[in-house]
Amino acid sequence: MLKSKIFESGQHLKIQEMIVHFFNNHEDFLTLSTAKSTRAVGDAIQDLLAENFEEIMGDECRNFKLDFTRRDFEDMAFNDSDGFLLRG
């Protein structure tokens, strides 16, 4: 079975570090009232990540998609540079 090179090569760990760094440099995206609600925090994180996902991923991201309903149980999907569909 073929695997995405993002996971095969361990690149997902680098991407994880880039996302953590990205959020650590955006401290002002939560207000005091937002920080008190786990749902509001999750929505704020999702929105900020979605707005910047293609920039964070660079050439590894193609066909980025966000428009899912809550019933889909996924928030985003994209194809990696090898065409594998990755969902989250």
Summary of the structure (lengths in Angstrom):
residues: 88
radius of gyration: 14.4
end to end distance: 20.3
largest distance: 46.9
contacts: 189
relative contact order: 0.16
helix: 58%
strand: 11%
